[in-house]
């Protein structure tokens, strides 16, 4: 294939410059200027220009305070939620969304209410609170019905598609993916269209990975991804991150599913993605781009060139303002793998040690992030309850004020309105008491649920330990057989010494002895791994998955730790090997592992840390 030169980021710069010029237009009303500045702040954030995004958002927020209509403040706080989450400030993101919700309650603008609910649903989706996210996405869609806000609708359909993907409902997932593309096309917004085509391409690619015999799925994946790539180059498009993602996806498709003759395509799209990502500080794409490119020299046995590319990726991570230990972990993992292929155990061990250091940092960061997320969610729910109570109190105060006015105007009805006011106060007090009782009951239910979950986990852990005990007994019986076999082998060795090396029987006996030694080594490895499995390993697995692993999931993990292949596990459980691959994919999701993280390596490291 013949390629042109790399594509510059003129589209994104053109769009941002246009918004800057528009924001200074004196003909715009203050409200219109706030909307333009909000769009500019969101674009900056999407392109990872966080300082610029925060600066323009603060200017827009200051202007919004001068407007009587609170929809402007609601919209800007909603954008703040998006920006803060981009920089991992989860608590600030929840606070911003809560503020947006409060301001949205002060306006009758349905579009603003829908956008705030959508942003809340988006935040819950990013924090893996899928049930809440699903309800809020549907609420936002209902408010937008008939308003022809197709770009926002396309975005909502995108997340609904992702939700059904997590729920393992491919039909509904594809249904919402198509709605996402249809709404984007109606919007005539190239960013929305590019993003929708990228999502459609990913959907077909996932289908093809499950049904390799259906070639049209791969063709569709390439087609939609190339459309996304082409559209994102237009001057009317603003998100160069979409172009980087589409380019990276195309590079990966050519690497994964095509012959070495398509290496030019792999390199072209990977270099294009890296070039774009460097200009917008998209470190994830940079690392993945170099990772894909390193696969080519690695497959050719040129390990030094592959190592050079991975070290270049490592330098890019170190230059990034935002530290990402998970990227360092992945790079060192790849470098360790290269060293093993190169048959250089010392270098592999050095890389492995560095990898483990970043693994511990990732684990610590995840713990801190989980705590912050829980605190932010608790505070958000508390604020929601406070807002609801404040609305009820405000409604009550309005009723009470009306009563006072009527008392002043109609003196003859003073006693009537006095008793009515008293009754309203009693009703409000009763409502507050009901709210307190409800909160108390909810807290008790949560405590009961946690206790039941703890008991279930303990029971499953005890059952798993019991099964491991039986396996150890079986292993002891096997030891006796091995000892008898070894005696026979020793006899064969003695007999072998009486024959000359030119004797045909000599080579045959020697081959049998070598094979026996390899079998013993494999047996000893399995034995050692079984004996090392401890209850702490099961507890660490459940902690990582937030107690989502079933008893069958734990059995799969144990077999994986024992070093059994998919086929061996399938034979033991009398199921199809394809079911084992699906089970491993499900377990990776429950453990929150990235797509390219190896489950076997993760379980092995977790067991080693459990014993440490």
C-alpha distance (Angstrom), angle and dihedral (degrees) to the residues before:
residue distance angle dihedral
X1 . . .
X2 3.79 . .
X3 3.78 119.9 .
X4 3.76 134.1 -168.3
X5 3.78 125.1 -137.4
X6 3.79 122.1 -64.9
X7 3.79 116.8 -75.2
X8 3.83 117.2 -110.8
X9 3.79 124.6 -137.9
X10 3.79 94.1 -108.2
X11 3.81 93.0 127.8
X12 3.79 94.7 59.4
X13 3.81 93.4 42.2
X14 3.80 90.6 47.7
X15 3.81 92.0 51.9
X16 3.82 94.6 46.3
X17 3.81 91.9 46.2
X18 3.80 89.7 50.6
X19 3.81 91.1 52.8
X20 3.83 90.9 47.8
X21 3.80 91.2 53.0
X22 3.79 91.9 45.6
X23 3.82 92.0 50.2
X24 3.83 90.1 59.1
X25 3.82 94.1 49.4
X26 3.81 106.7 122.0
X27 3.80 91.1 -155.6
X28 3.79 90.7 69.1
X29 3.77 118.9 96.5
X30 3.79 117.2 -122.3
X31 3.80 91.1 -104.7
X32 3.81 92.4 51.0
X33 3.79 90.0 48.7
X34 3.83 90.5 52.3
X35 3.82 90.4 52.3
X36 3.82 92.1 50.0
X37 3.80 92.3 47.9
X38 3.81 90.4 48.5
X39 3.80 90.5 52.9
X40 3.80 89.6 48.5
X41 3.83 91.7 50.5
X42 3.80 91.0 50.1
X43 3.82 91.4 49.0
X44 3.81 91.3 49.8
X45 3.81 89.4 51.1
X46 3.82 93.0 48.1
X47 3.80 88.3 52.7
X48 3.84 90.5 48.5
X49 3.79 94.8 -112.3
X50 3.80 91.8 135.2
X51 3.85 101.4 164.8
X52 3.82 90.3 52.8
X53 3.81 90.6 45.9
X54 3.82 93.0 52.2
X55 3.81 92.7 46.1
X56 3.82 95.7 51.6
X57 3.82 91.6 41.6
X58 3.82 90.6 54.6
X59 3.81 90.5 51.3
X60 3.80 90.9 49.9
X61 3.81 91.6 47.4
X62 3.82 91.6 52.3
X63 3.81 89.8 52.7
X64 3.82 91.6 47.0
X65 3.81 91.1 60.1
X66 3.81 88.2 64.3
X67 3.82 91.5 58.6
X68 3.79 120.6 88.6
X69 3.80 91.0 -150.4
X70 3.80 106.1 81.1
X71 3.81 93.5 -155.0
X72 3.81 90.3 91.4
X73 3.82 93.4 55.0
X74 3.82 89.4 45.5
X75 3.80 92.0 53.6
X76 3.81 94.6 47.5
X77 3.82 93.0 47.8
X78 3.81 87.5 50.2
X79 3.82 89.5 54.6
X80 3.81 89.4 48.0
X81 3.81 87.8 57.7
X82 3.81 89.0 55.6
X83 3.83 92.8 47.9
X84 3.81 95.7 46.7
X85 3.79 92.5 50.7
X86 3.81 88.8 51.7
X87 3.82 88.4 62.3
X88 3.84 94.0 42.6
X89 3.81 93.9 -108.2
X90 3.79 92.7 140.8
X91 3.81 96.0 166.7
X92 3.83 92.0 51.2
X93 3.81 90.0 46.3
X94 3.80 91.6 55.8
X95 3.81 91.0 45.7
X96 3.81 90.9 51.7
X97 3.80 92.4 49.3
X98 3.82 90.7 47.5
X99 3.82 89.1 52.6
X100 3.79 90.1 48.6
X101 3.81 89.7 51.9
X102 3.80 91.1 50.8
X103 3.82 93.1 50.4
X104 3.82 91.4 44.4
X105 3.82 88.9 57.1
X106 3.83 87.8 59.5
X107 3.81 93.9 60.1
X108 3.80 137.0 60.4
X109 3.81 94.1 -146.0
X110 3.83 105.2 125.3
X111 3.79 93.9 -163.3
X112 3.81 91.5 56.1
X113 3.80 91.7 47.4
X114 3.82 89.9 49.9
X115 3.81 93.0 49.0
X116 3.81 92.4 49.8
X117 3.81 92.4 48.0
X118 3.81 89.5 47.9
X119 3.82 91.5 50.9
X120 3.82 89.5 49.3
X121 3.80 89.8 50.3
X122 3.80 90.0 47.5
X123 3.81 90.8 53.3
X124 3.80 91.8 49.0
X125 3.81 89.1 48.9
X126 3.79 91.8 52.1
X127 3.80 88.9 50.0
X128 3.84 90.2 50.3
X129 3.82 94.1 -112.9
X130 3.81 89.5 138.0
X131 3.82 100.3 167.5
X132 3.80 93.4 55.2
X133 3.79 91.8 42.8
X134 3.81 91.8 52.8
X135 3.83 93.4 52.0
X136 3.81 92.5 46.7
X137 3.81 93.4 48.1
X138 3.82 90.0 53.8
X139 3.83 90.9 47.6
X140 3.79 90.4 52.8
X141 3.81 91.4 48.9
X142 3.79 90.9 51.1
X143 3.81 91.9 52.5
X144 3.83 91.0 48.4
X145 3.81 93.0 51.0
X146 3.81 109.3 129.0
X147 3.81 94.5 3.7
X148 3.85 94.7 101.7
X149 3.81 92.8 -133.7
X150 3.79 88.5 150.6
X151 3.82 97.6 162.7
X152 3.81 91.5 56.7
X153 3.80 91.2 43.2
X154 3.81 89.3 52.4
X155 3.80 89.9 53.2
X156 3.81 91.6 49.8
X157 3.82 91.8 49.2
X158 3.80 87.5 51.7
X159 3.81 91.9 59.6
X160 3.81 93.2 41.6
X161 3.80 87.2 54.8
X162 3.80 89.7 51.5
X163 3.80 91.1 48.6
X164 3.80 92.4 53.7
X165 3.79 88.1 47.1
X166 3.79 88.8 59.5
X167 3.81 89.7 46.0
X168 3.83 89.9 55.7
X169 3.81 93.9 -119.8
X170 3.84 104.3 135.2
X171 3.81 94.5 176.0
X172 3.81 94.6 56.0
X173 3.80 90.1 39.9
X174 3.81 91.7 56.6
X175 3.83 90.3 42.2
X176 3.81 91.8 59.0
X177 3.80 91.9 40.6
X178 3.82 89.2 59.0
X179 3.83 90.9 46.2
X180 3.81 87.9 51.2
X181 3.82 91.2 55.7
X182 3.82 94.1 42.9
X183 3.81 92.7 51.2
X184 3.81 91.2 46.4
X185 3.81 91.2 52.8
X186 3.80 90.3 50.4
X187 3.80 90.7 51.3
X188 3.83 92.5 57.3
X189 3.83 85.2 -145.7
X190 3.80 108.1 140.3
X191 3.80 92.4 -155.6
X192 3.80 91.0 55.8
X193 3.82 91.7 43.2
X194 3.82 92.7 49.2
X195 3.79 92.1 47.6
X196 3.84 92.3 47.3
X197 3.81 92.0 50.3
X198 3.80 89.5 48.9
X199 3.81 90.1 52.4
X200 3.81 91.2 47.4
X201 3.80 89.9 51.1
X202 3.81 90.9 51.3
X203 3.80 90.2 49.1
X204 3.81 92.6 54.3
X205 3.81 91.2 44.2
X206 3.81 91.0 55.0
X207 3.80 89.1 49.4
X208 3.79 91.4 51.5
X209 3.79 92.4 50.3
X210 3.81 88.3 57.7
X211 3.82 95.6 41.0
X212 3.81 106.5 34.0
X213 3.80 91.4 170.1
X214 3.85 91.3 65.0
X215 3.82 100.2 81.6
X216 3.82 93.6 177.3
X217 3.81 89.3 70.7
X218 3.82 90.6 61.0
X219 3.81 91.1 46.1
X220 3.82 90.0 51.4
X221 3.80 91.7 47.5
X222 3.81 91.1 54.2
X223 3.81 92.8 44.1
X224 3.81 96.8 52.0
X225 3.81 93.1 41.8
X226 3.81 91.1 51.3
X227 3.83 89.8 49.3
X228 3.81 89.0 52.4
X229 3.81 89.9 48.7
X230 3.81 92.9 49.3
X231 3.83 95.7 45.3
X232 3.80 92.5 48.3
X233 3.83 89.7 60.4
X234 3.80 92.8 62.9
X235 3.80 120.1 108.1
X236 3.79 88.1 -125.3
X237 3.82 89.8 62.6
X238 3.79 118.3 86.8
X239 3.81 105.8 -176.0
X240 3.78 111.0 80.2
X241 3.82 87.0 173.6
X242 3.82 87.2 74.2
X243 3.80 89.7 54.1
X244 3.80 90.5 49.8
X245 3.80 91.9 49.7
X246 3.82 93.2 47.0
X247 3.79 91.7 48.0
X248 3.81 91.4 49.3
X249 3.82 91.4 48.6
X250 3.80 91.7 51.9
X251 3.80 91.0 49.8
X252 3.79 90.6 51.1
X253 3.83 92.7 47.8
X254 3.82 92.2 53.3
X255 3.81 90.4 46.7
X256 3.79 95.6 47.3
X257 3.80 103.3 39.9
X258 3.81 108.6 22.5
X259 3.78 136.1 71.9
X260 3.84 125.3 -97.7
X261 3.83 87.5 -97.4
X262 3.83 86.8 76.9
X263 3.80 94.1 58.9
X264 3.81 89.9 111.9
X265 3.81 88.8 61.8
X266 3.80 91.3 48.4
X267 3.80 92.3 51.5
X268 3.81 95.5 42.3
X269 3.78 95.9 53.0
X270 3.81 93.3 40.3
X271 3.82 92.8 51.3
X272 3.81 90.2 45.9
X273 3.81 90.9 52.0
X274 3.82 91.3 48.1
X275 3.81 92.4 49.1
X276 3.81 92.4 52.6
X277 3.79 93.8 42.0
X278 3.80 92.7 53.1
X279 3.80 91.2 56.7
X280 3.81 93.2 51.4
X281 3.84 97.4 35.7
X282 3.81 91.7 -114.8
X283 3.81 94.5 160.0
X284 3.83 96.0 173.1
X285 3.81 91.1 60.2
X286 3.81 91.8 45.4
X287 3.80 92.2 54.0
X288 3.80 93.5 44.5
X289 3.80 90.5 47.7
X290 3.80 93.1 54.2
X291 3.80 89.2 42.5
X292 3.81 91.3 56.2
X293 3.80 92.3 46.1
X294 3.81 91.3 50.5
X295 3.80 89.9 59.2
X296 3.82 91.6 70.4
X297 3.84 99.3 58.6
X298 3.81 88.9 37.3
X299 3.80 91.0 56.9
X300 3.82 88.3 49.9
X301 3.80 93.1 51.8
X302 3.82 92.8 -108.8
X303 3.81 93.8 130.7
X304 3.80 95.6 162.0
X305 3.82 91.4 59.5
X306 3.80 90.9 46.7
X307 3.81 89.8 49.5
X308 3.81 90.2 50.2
X309 3.80 91.4 55.4
X310 3.80 92.4 48.7
X311 3.81 90.9 49.1
X312 3.81 88.1 51.7
X313 3.80 88.1 54.4
X314 3.81 88.5 49.9
X315 3.81 90.8 54.4
X316 3.80 90.3 51.2
X317 3.81 90.4 53.7
X318 3.80 91.2 49.6
X319 3.82 90.8 50.1
X320 3.81 91.7 51.8
X321 3.81 116.0 103.7
X322 3.80 90.0 -140.0
X323 3.78 111.3 66.5
X324 3.79 114.9 -137.1
X325 3.82 114.4 -173.6
X326 3.81 90.7 -179.8
X327 3.81 90.2 62.7
X328 3.81 90.6 49.3
X329 3.80 88.4 48.9
X330 3.81 92.5 53.1
X331 3.80 93.8 46.5
X332 3.81 94.0 49.6
X333 3.78 89.2 46.1
X334 3.82 89.2 55.4
X335 3.82 91.1 45.6
X336 3.81 90.7 51.5
X337 3.79 89.3 51.0
X338 3.80 91.1 51.7
X339 3.79 91.2 50.1
X340 3.79 90.1 52.2
X341 3.82 90.7 51.0
X342 3.79 87.9 48.9
X343 3.82 87.9 53.2
X344 3.80 91.3 -121.8
X345 3.84 104.9 135.3
X346 3.81 94.8 174.3
X347 3.80 92.9 56.8
X348 3.82 90.8 42.6
X349 3.80 90.5 52.8
X350 3.82 91.7 49.3
X351 3.79 91.6 51.8
X352 3.79 90.7 44.4
X353 3.81 91.8 54.8
X354 3.80 90.9 52.0
X355 3.78 89.2 47.5
X356 3.81 91.0 54.4
X357 3.79 91.1 51.6
X358 3.79 90.1 57.5
X359 3.80 90.5 43.9
X360 3.79 90.2 59.9
X361 3.79 90.0 47.5
X362 3.82 90.3 51.0
X363 3.78 90.5 50.1
X364 3.81 92.2 49.8
X365 3.82 91.4 46.8
X366 3.79 91.0 50.2
X367 3.79 90.9 52.3
X368 3.80 91.8 50.4
X369 3.80 91.2 45.1
X370 3.80 91.7 50.1
X371 3.78 91.6 51.2
X372 3.81 91.7 47.8
X373 3.79 90.7 47.7
X374 3.80 92.6 51.0
X375 3.80 91.4 47.6
X376 3.81 91.4 48.0
X377 3.81 92.2 48.8
X378 3.79 91.4 48.2
X379 3.78 91.7 49.4
X380 3.82 90.9 46.3
X381 3.80 92.3 51.7
X382 3.77 89.7 46.1
X383 3.80 90.3 51.6
X384 3.80 90.5 48.2
X385 3.80 90.5 53.9
X386 3.80 90.2 46.3
X387 3.82 90.6 49.8
X388 3.79 91.3 50.2
X389 3.79 90.8 48.8
X390 3.81 90.3 47.3
X391 3.81 91.2 51.9
X392 3.79 90.8 50.4
X393 3.79 90.5 47.1
X394 3.81 91.1 48.1
X395 3.79 90.1 50.6
X396 3.77 89.7 49.5
X397 3.81 91.9 48.8
X398 3.79 90.9 51.2
X399 3.78 89.8 52.9
X400 3.78 90.4 47.4
X401 3.81 92.1 50.5
X402 3.77 90.3 52.0
X403 3.78 88.4 53.0
X404 3.81 91.9 52.5
X405 3.79 91.1 50.5
X406 3.77 91.6 50.4
X407 3.80 90.2 48.0
X408 3.79 90.4 55.3
X409 3.83 93.3 46.4
X410 3.78 97.9 39.8
X411 3.76 106.2 39.6
X412 3.76 91.0 169.7
X413 3.81 90.2 67.1
X414 3.81 96.5 49.7
X415 3.79 94.9 116.5
X416 3.83 93.0 46.8
X417 3.77 93.5 52.7
X418 3.80 91.6 43.1
X419 3.79 91.3 59.9
X420 3.80 91.1 43.3
X421 3.80 90.5 53.5
X422 3.80 89.9 49.2
X423 3.80 91.1 51.7
X424 3.79 91.7 50.0
X425 3.80 90.2 52.7
X426 3.79 91.0 51.3
X427 3.81 89.9 49.5
X428 3.81 91.4 50.9
X429 3.79 91.0 48.7
X430 3.79 90.1 49.3
X431 3.81 90.9 50.3
X432 3.79 91.4 51.0
X433 3.81 89.6 49.4
X434 3.82 89.9 50.8
X435 3.81 89.7 50.8
X436 3.81 91.0 50.9
X437 3.80 91.7 48.7
X438 3.80 90.5 48.4
X439 3.80 91.6 51.5
X440 3.80 90.2 48.1
X441 3.82 92.4 50.6
X442 3.81 91.2 46.5
X443 3.80 90.9 52.1
X444 3.81 90.5 50.1
X445 3.81 91.2 49.3
X446 3.80 90.7 51.3
X447 3.81 90.6 49.9
X448 3.82 91.7 49.1
X449 3.78 91.0 48.4
X450 3.79 92.4 51.1
X451 3.82 90.6 50.3
X452 3.80 92.4 49.5
X453 3.81 90.6 47.4
X454 3.81 90.9 50.2
X455 3.81 90.8 51.0
X456 3.81 91.3 48.5
X457 3.78 92.2 50.3
X458 3.81 91.2 48.1
X459 3.81 91.3 50.3
X460 3.79 91.8 49.8
X461 3.80 90.7 47.2
X462 3.83 91.5 50.8
X463 3.80 91.1 48.8
X464 3.80 91.4 50.3
X465 3.81 91.6 49.6
X466 3.81 89.9 50.0
X467 3.82 90.2 53.7
X468 3.78 91.2 49.1
X469 3.82 87.9 52.5
X470 3.79 90.5 56.1
X471 3.80 90.0 48.4
X472 3.81 90.2 53.2
X473 3.82 90.2 52.4
X474 3.77 89.9 51.4
X475 3.78 87.7 49.9
X476 3.83 90.6 55.2
X477 3.79 90.1 53.9
X478 3.78 88.6 50.4
X479 3.81 89.7 52.6
X480 3.82 90.7 62.5
X481 3.76 91.1 52.7
X482 3.78 91.0 47.9
X483 3.82 91.5 52.0
X484 3.83 91.5 52.6
X485 3.80 89.6 46.9
X486 3.81 91.0 50.2
X487 3.82 90.5 53.5
X488 3.78 89.0 54.2
X489 3.80 90.1 48.8
X490 3.82 90.4 52.0
X491 3.79 88.8 53.3
X492 3.80 89.6 51.1
X493 3.81 89.7 51.1
X494 3.82 90.2 52.6
X495 3.78 91.3 49.4
X496 3.80 89.7 46.4
X497 3.80 90.3 57.6
X498 3.83 89.7 60.6
X499 3.83 92.3 58.8
X500 3.74 127.2 73.5
X501 3.80 121.3 -117.5
X502 3.78 90.4 -112.8
X503 3.76 91.6 60.0
X504 3.90 109.5 104.9
X505 3.78 88.9 -138.1
X506 3.81 89.8 58.4
X507 3.87 95.3 64.0
X508 3.81 92.2 44.5
X509 3.80 93.7 52.0
X510 3.79 91.8 44.5
X511 3.83 90.4 52.9
X512 3.82 91.1 50.9
X513 3.80 91.0 51.6
X514 3.85 92.4 50.3
X515 3.81 90.9 49.7
X516 3.80 90.1 49.1
X517 3.83 90.2 52.8
X518 3.83 91.5 53.1
X519 3.81 91.1 49.3
X520 3.83 89.9 50.9
X521 3.81 90.5 50.9
X522 3.80 91.8 51.9
X523 3.79 90.4 46.1
X524 3.83 92.0 50.3
X525 3.83 90.8 49.6
X526 3.82 92.2 52.3
X527 3.79 90.4 45.8
X528 3.83 92.5 51.1
X529 3.80 92.8 47.6
X530 3.82 92.8 49.8
X531 3.81 92.0 50.0
X532 3.80 91.6 49.8
X533 3.81 95.4 55.7
X534 3.82 106.2 108.0
X535 3.78 135.2 177.6
X536 3.81 88.7 -108.8
X537 3.82 87.6 66.8
X538 3.82 91.2 57.7
X539 3.80 91.5 46.6
X540 3.82 92.1 51.3
X541 3.82 90.2 49.8
X542 3.81 91.8 52.3
X543 3.81 91.2 45.3
X544 3.81 91.1 53.0
X545 3.83 91.9 48.4
X546 3.82 94.3 43.1
X547 3.83 88.6 -116.9
X548 3.81 93.1 -58.1
X549 3.83 97.1 124.0
X550 3.81 115.4 105.4
X551 3.80 124.8 -145.0
X552 3.82 89.2 -99.6
X553 3.83 90.2 50.8
X554 3.82 89.5 53.6
X555 3.81 90.2 50.0
X556 3.83 89.8 53.2
X557 3.81 90.1 50.0
X558 3.82 91.0 50.1
X559 3.81 92.4 51.6
X560 3.80 89.7 47.6
X561 3.82 89.7 51.9
X562 3.81 88.7 50.8
X563 3.81 87.9 58.6
X564 3.79 97.3 -113.6
X565 3.80 117.5 157.0
X566 3.82 123.4 -127.0
X567 3.79 89.8 -100.5
X568 3.80 92.9 49.9
X569 3.80 92.4 49.3
X570 3.80 90.0 47.5
X571 3.80 90.8 52.1
X572 3.79 91.6 50.3
X573 3.81 92.7 49.6
X574 3.82 94.2 36.0
X575 3.81 93.4 -126.4
X576 3.81 137.0 121.1
X577 3.87 116.1 -79.9
X578 3.83 88.3 -128.7
X579 3.80 87.9 64.5
X580 3.82 89.1 57.3
X581 3.84 90.9 55.2
X582 3.81 90.2 49.9
X583 3.81 90.7 47.4
X584 3.82 90.8 51.5
X585 3.82 90.2 50.4
X586 3.82 90.3 50.9
X587 3.82 92.3 48.0
X588 3.85 90.8 50.5
X589 3.80 89.5 55.2
X590 3.80 92.6 49.0
X591 3.81 89.5 49.4
X592 3.84 89.2 48.4
X593 3.80 92.6 -124.0
X594 3.77 120.6 164.9
X595 3.80 119.5 -110.5
X596 3.80 94.6 -104.3
X597 3.83 96.1 42.8
X598 3.79 114.1 109.8
X599 3.83 113.4 -123.1
X600 3.81 94.0 -156.1
X601 3.79 92.4 52.5
X602 3.80 91.4 46.2
X603 3.84 92.7 51.8
X604 3.81 91.6 46.2
X605 3.82 92.0 51.4
X606 3.79 92.0 44.9
X607 3.82 90.7 53.4
X608 3.81 90.7 48.2
X609 3.81 91.2 50.9
X610 3.81 90.7 46.4
X611 3.81 89.8 58.0
X612 3.80 91.3 44.9
